[in-house]
């Protein structure tokens, strides 16, 4: 069975489903306030990278920092 969003369920995969690259998991949709989105677009353009790549980098760094705070070295 498949969903209308093109994601796999069970043994069937929608024709529009592209498996994620190695090391990546699932897709998600995020709705940003317009001013934040515009700032992210400018930032991504300055670094000559896709906005999705920039967001993954920023979120990864935030998760890493949070985990360090929750699990300080002893």
N, C-alpha and C positions, 0 to 999 in steps of 0.2 A: 504494500500500500504506500502511496506517496501523498505528500501534501501539495497544496497549490503553490507553495513557496519554492518549489524546486529542490527540497531537501530529501534525503533518503529516509525511508522507513522500512524496516523489515529487510527483505531481500531485493526489493525493487528500488531503482534509482531513477529519478526524473531525468529525461534527456538533457535538461538545462543544468543539471548538477555537475559541477567541476570539483573533484576532490581537492582538498587544501594541499598546499606544498608540504613537504616533509617538515616536521617540527611544528606545524600549525594544527589547530583543532577546528573549531566551528566558526561560522560567520555570525554576525549580529548586526542589527541596525541601530544606529544612534541618531537622535535628533538633537542638534545643537541650537542654542539661541543664535540668531543671525549674526550678532557681533562676534561671538566666539568662532563661528564658522569662517567668517571673513578673516579673522586673525590667523586661524589655522591655515587657510588657503595661502595667505601672504607668506607665512612662515615656511610652508612646504615649497612654495615657489622659490623663496630665497635659498633653500637648501637643495633645489632641483630634485625633489622627490615627490612621489604621490602622497596625497593627504592621508591615505590609509596607512602608508608606511610610517609617516610621522606620528600618527595617533597610536599605532602599535608600539613604537619606541617610547612614547611618553607614558602610556599605560603600563608597559613593562617595567619602566624605571620606577613608577609610583608603587607598583605591586612589590618590587624588590625592596624598596625603602620601607614599606609597611611591614613586610615580613621580617626585616632586620630589627625594627622596633619591637615587634611582638616576640621575637626570639633572639634576644641579645646574646652575643658570645659570652661564654662563662670562663 
